Amino acid sequence: MCCNLSEETFNLSSEMWKEKTFNKGDIYSKEGRICRNAAFIVDGYFRTYKIDEEGEQKNIFFHSPGQNLVSFVSFVQQVPCDHYIEAITDAKIISITYDELQLLYNASVEWSKVGRLFAEFAYKLLEERFLGYYGLSPEERYMKLLQEAPNIFNVIALKDISSFLGIEFQSLCRIRKRISDRTS
């Protein structure tokens, strides 16, 4: 997402951005709490997940360096979050609070544009995630993820990837073996 802010406009925010580090397993956003910060990932990986009725974690998104990190509905509406965001590696972010961002939106038309572009980008990711995988077979979902984010398999546990793709772990292992046998 490119915003082309002037240096003067960006400098309105320079004191507002805070750096924070996370250890693997640290929670960025928790179900039932209001998300008060929006961030960008400088280094490391995060996952967004929900806990189903049986108590199992279901991965919804993976977040990688350069991407934004926010429980969007919770942040924008300042309501409790319905999911978790967890660091799956050691990570570093830069973040800004909801109140500070509102000050920027009110201070500058350019910052208001950033907010609109941010919302559009968040919606695009959501639509791509749900509609992009809808109707695909398990193997097609795996191949799509492999094509879109090949490095993810070097960083994220296969059990988390299987949850994200909605494929049983053993089935994902069989799919990977079948594809490996075809390309060997």
VOZA-455440 format. One record per atom (N, C-alpha, C): x, y, z; residue in one letter. Coordinates in pm, whole numbers, plus 32768, in hexadecimal, padded with zeros to 4 digits. Layout:
<sites>
XYZA ...
</sites>
This chain:
<sites>
80567F8B8000M 800080008000M 805A807A8000M 804D80CF7F9FC 809F81477F95C 804881C27FAAC 8079821C7FFAC 80288291801BC 806483137FE9C 80E483147FC9N 8128838C7F98N 811184067FF1N 812683F68072L 811A846780CEL 819184C480BAL 8176854580C2S 81E485A480C0S 823485938141S 82B085BE813EE 830485B281B6E 82C68600822AE 82928675820BE 825486C88274E 81DC867F82B3E 818B8640825FT 811585F98293T 813F857E82E2T 81A0853382AFF 81CE84BE82F9F 820784E88380F 825085568383N 828E85848400N 822885A5846CN 81AA85BD8447L 814285D184ACL 813885568507L 815E84E384D1S 81508464851BS 81D284328558S 82418472853CS 82C38438855FS 82D2841585F3S 829A8464864CE 82A4844886DBE 823E83E2870AE 81DF83C086B5M 8171836886DDM 819182D486CCM 81EB82B38670W 820A82268654W 826581EF86C1W 823F817B86F6K 828C813A8760K 82B880B0872FK 8334808F874EE 836A800C872BE 83517FAC879FE 832D7F32877DK 83167ECC87E3K 83477E4687AEK 83807DF68807T 83AC7D7087E0T 83537D098822T 83477C9787DFF 82F87C26880FF 834D7BAA880BF 833D7B56886DN 83787AD1886AN 83137A72882BN 83447A0687F3K 82EB79A087BBK 828579798827K 8205797B8801G 819B7956885DG 815979CD88A3G 81967A43889BD 81597AB988D9D 80DB7AE0888DD 80787B1188D6I 7FF87B39889BI 7FF97BCF887DI 7FD77BF28802Y 7FC97C7E87DBY 7F3B7CAF87F7Y 7ED97C5D87D6S 7E4D7C8187E9S 7E047C07881FS 7DA97C1E887EK 7D697BAF88C2K 7CD17BBA88B9K 7C907B4788A6E 7BFE7B4388A4E 7BC87B848924E 7B627BD88912G 7B227C198983G 7B5E7C9F89AAG 7BD17CC08971R 7C127D40898DR 7C087D9A8913R 7C077E1B892AI 7C027E7C88BCI 7C907E918886I 7C9C7E8B8804C 7D1D7EA387C1C 7D337F3A87BEC 7D967F698804R 7DAF7FFA8810R 7E23802A87B9R 7E657FCC8770N 7ED87FF1871DN 7ECF7FB28693N 7EFF7FFC8632A 7F147FC785ABA 7FAB7FC78596A 7FDC7F638550A 806D7F568544A 80967F2884B8A 81177F3384A0F 81577EF9842BF 81C47E9C845EF 81CF7E29841EI 82327DC68448I 82B87DEA8409I 831B7DFF845DV 83A27E1B842FV 83EB7D978417V 83D97D398474D 841D7CB98469D 83CA7C5084B0D 83C67BD7847BG 83807B6A84BAG 82F77B4E847DG 82B37AEC84B7Y 82327ABE8483Y 81CD7AB184F4Y 814F7ACB84D1F 80DF7ABF852EF 80737A6B84ECF 80177A39853FR 7FA279F5850AR 7F277A2D8550R 7EB97A308506T 7E377A4F853ET 7DEB79CC8547T 7DB179B285BBY 7D66793685CAY 7CED794A8624Y 7C8E78EE8616K 7C1878E7866BK 7C19786086B0K 7BD37858871EI 7BC477D98763I 7B3577AA874DI 7B2777308715D 7AA176FD86F5D 7A5E76C18770D 79E6768D875CE 7995765787CAE 79DA75E48812E 7A2E759A87CCE 7A7675288808E 7AF97554884AE 7B1575D58848G 7B9076078885G 7C0A7600882AG 7BF475E187AAE 7C6475DA874CE 7C7E7662870CE 7CFE768086F8Q 7D2576FD86B8Q 7D1A76EC8620Q 7CD8774C85E1K 7CC7774C8550K 7D0A77C98518K 7D7477B784CBN 7DBD78288492N 7D6D78698422N 7D6B78ED8424I 7D21793A83C1I 7D8079848362I 7DE779C1839BF 7E497A0D834CF 7ED479F48382F 7F367A05832AF 7FC17A108352F 7FEF7A9B8328F 80417AD9837BH 80717B618361H 81097B5C835CH 81447B9A82F7S 81D47B9482E4S 82107C2182E0S 82957C2A82E2P 82D57CAF82E2P 82A27D088272P 828C7D878295G 82597DE98235G 81C37DF58234G 817E7D988273Q 80EB7D9D8275Q 80BB7DE582F2Q 803B7E0E82ECN 80007E4C8362N 7FD37DE183C3N 7FC27E0B843FL 7F9B7DAF84AAL 7F357DF88500L 7EB87DCA84F7V 7E4D7E0B8543V 7DD47DB08544V 7D8B7DB285B1S 7D077D7485B5S 7CAA7DE18581S 7C937DE28500F 7C5B7E5684BBF 7BD47E8584F3F 7B737E2D84FFV 7AEF7E56852FV 7AF97E8985BEV 7B447E448611S 7B567E6F869CS 7B977EF986A1S 7BFD7F0E8650F 7C457F8D864FF 7BED8000861DF 7BAC7FEC85ACV 7B5E8058856FV 7AE4807B85C2V 7AA0801585F6Q 7A25802F8642Q 7A3D803786D9Q 7AB880188704Q 7ADC80178792Q 7A7C7FBE87E2Q 7A6C7F4387B0V 7A1A7EDC87F0V 7A737E63880CV 7A487E0B8868P 7A9A7D958885P 7AB27D3F8809P 7B287D098804C 7B557CB58795C 7B197C2887A3C 7B057BE48733D 7ACE7B5C8738D 7B357AF2870FD 7BB47B17870EH 7C1E7ABA86E9H 7CA07AE0872FH 7D077A948712Y 7D8B7AAB874CY 7DEE7AC986DBY 7E557B1786FBI 7EC87B2686A2I 7F437B0786F7I 7F927AA786C7E 80047A758714E 80827A7786BEE 80F27A9886FDA 81747A8F86BAA 819779FB86ABA 81B679D18632I 81DF7945861DI 827679388609I 82B879AB860AT 834A79B28611T 83697A29866BT 83E57A3A8691D 840A7AB886CFD 83EE7B248668D 83C07B988694A 83937BFD8634A 83A87C8A866BA 83A77CE9860DK 83AF7D778630K 83487DC285DCK 83017E1E861DI 829D7E6F85D9I 82B47F0485FAI 82767F5985A9I 82657FE585CFI 81CE7FFC85D1I 819E8040863AS 810E804F8648S 80E880DD866DS 806980F88659I 802F817A8679I 7FA8815F86BBI 7F8281B4871BT 7F04819D8760T 7E8E81D1870ET 7E19819F8731Y 7D9D81CC86F2Y 7D8D82638703Y 7DA08294877CD 7D8D83238796D 7DEF83798747D 7E6C834D873DE 7ECE839886EFE 7EAA839A865BE 7E7B83298629L 7E548323859CL 7DDD837F8581L 7D7F838585DEQ 7D0D83E085CDQ 7D3C847285C9Q 7D9E8495861BL 7DD7851C8618L 7E12853A858EL 7E5984D88557L 7E9484EA84D2L 7E2984FB8467L 7DC084A8846EY 7D5384B2840DY 7D14853C8411Y 7D0485728488N 7CC785F78498N 7D2586698472N 7DA7864F8479A 7E0A86B7845EA 7E2C86C583CBA 7E0F865E837AS 7E42865F82F2S 7DEA860E8293S 7DCE864A8220V 7D85860481B8V 7DD7858C8186V 7E5B859E8181E 7EB1852F8154E 7EA784B981B3E 7EA584D28235W 7E9784658295W 7E0D8425828DW 7DA684738271S 7D20843A825CS 7D2283DA81E6S 7D6C8400817EK 7D7983A88109K 7DBF83258130K 7E24832E8187V 7E6882B681B8V 7E02825A81FAV 7DAA8292824CG 7D4482428290G 7CE981FC822EG 7CBE824481C6R 7C6882078160R 7CB181988116R 7D2C81B080EEL 7D7A814A80A8L 7D9380D08100L 7DAB80E8817FF 7DBF807C81DEF 7D41802581E7F 7CCC806581EFA 7C4E801B81F6A 7C377FCB8175A 7C5280088103E 7C417FC38084E 7C9E7F4B807BE 7D187F5C80A9F 7D7A7EEF80A4F 7D4E7E7D8100F 7D1E7E9E8178A 7CEF7E3781D6A 7C7B7DE9819AA 7C1F7E2D815AY 7BAE7DE9811CY 7BDD7D8F80A9Y 7C3A7DBF805BK 7C717D717FECK 7CAF7CEE801FK 7CFE7CF7808BL 7D397C7E80C4L 7CD07C1B80F3L 7C6A7C508134L 7BFF7BFA8166L 7BB77BB480F4L 7B957C01808DE 7B4E7BC6801BE 7BA57B5F7FD4E 7C257B7F7FC1E 7C7E7B207F7EE 7C8C7AA07FCFE 7C937AAE8053R 7CA27A3780A8R 7C2979DD809DR 7BB17A1580A9F 7B3A79C180ACF 7B0B79998021F 7B0979F57FC5L 7AD879D37F40L 7B44798E7EECL 7BC279AE7F08G 7C3079737EBBG 7C4078DE7ED1G 7C1878AD7F45Y 7C2578207F64Y 7BA077D67F5EY 7B3378227F56Y 7AAD77E77F55Y 7A9C778F7EDAY 7A6D77167EEFG 7A5076BB7E81G 7AC7766E7E4BG 7B3E76897E81L 7BB4763F7E53L 7BC075BB7E9EL 7BF675587E5CS 7C1174D87E9ES 7C8574ED7F00S 7C9974927F5EP 7D0A749E7FBAP 7D9074AB7F71P 7DA4745C7F08E 7E2274667EBDE 7E2F74EE7E79E 7DC375207E41E 7DC775A47E01E 7DE376127E66E 7DAB76077EE0R 7DC7766B7F48R 7E5B76697F6DR 7E9275F07F7BY 7F2175E27F9AY 7F7676207F2BY 7F5775FF7EAEM 7FA476337E3CM 7F9A76CC7E34M 7F2577027E51K 7F1177947E4EK 7F6A77D77EB7K 7F6C779F7F30L 7FC077D87F99L 805377C97F75L 807877587F3FL 810377427F15L 812E77A97EADL 80D477C97E51Q 80F2782B7DEAQ 80F778B97E24Q 809878DB7E7CE 808F79627EB2E 80FB79807F1AE 811F791E7F6BA 817B79367FDBA 81D578BE7FF2A 822F78A17F94P 828178287FA1P 82D87827801FP 8304789A804DN 835C789F80C2N 831478808145N 829178858143I 8244786C81BCI 825E77E181F3I 827D7783819BF 829476F981C5F 831976EA820FF 8372774C8203N 83F1774A824BN 83E5778582D7N 837777CA82F2V 83697816836DV 82F877E283C6V 828D77B68389I 8214779383D3I 820376FC83DAI 81DF76CC8450A 81CE763C8465A 816276068409A 8179758E83D6L 811C754F8378L 8091753D83B7L 808A75248438K 80077516847BK 7FBA75998475K 8001760B847DD 7FBE768E8474D 7F9276A983E4D 7FE3767F8385I 7FBD768F82F8I 7F44763A82D8I 7F4075C0830CS 7ECC756982F1S 7E4D75A7832BS 7E5675E383A1S 7DE3762683DDS 7DB6769B8386S 7E1576EB8357F 7DF8775E8301F 7DAF77328282F 7DDE76C58248L 7DA4769581CAL 7D24764481DEL 7D057623825BG 7C8D75D28276G 7C9F75438249G 7D1975108258I 7D3B7489822EI 7D72743F82A9I 7D4573C582BFE 7D7C7375832DE 7E1273668317E 7E5E73658385F 7EEF735D837EF 7F1E72E5832BF 7EE472708345Q 7F0E71F782FDQ 7EF072048268Q 7E7F72418247S 7E5C725581BAS 7EBE72B38176S 7EE7731B81BDL 7F4973788184L 7FCD7331816CL 7FF672DB81C7C 8071728F81B4C 806872368138C 7FF471F78124R 7FE171A280ADR 7FE471F7802DR 7FA4726A8030I 7FA372C47FBBI 803372ED7F9AI 807F73147FFER 810A733E7FE7R 815D72CC7FADR 814872537FE0K 819271DF7FACK 816B71C37F1BK 80EA71C67F00R 80B871AB7E77R 80F472127E15R 80F6728F7E3AI 812C72F67DE2I 81C372E57DD2I 820572C37E40S 829672AE7E3BS 82B672377DDFS 826871CC7DE8D 827E71577D92D 826A71797CFED 820971D27CE2R 81F071FA7C55R 8261724D7C1CR 82A072A07C71T 830872FA7C3FT 839372BC7C46T 839E72477C82S 842272057C8ES 844571B87C13S 
</sites>
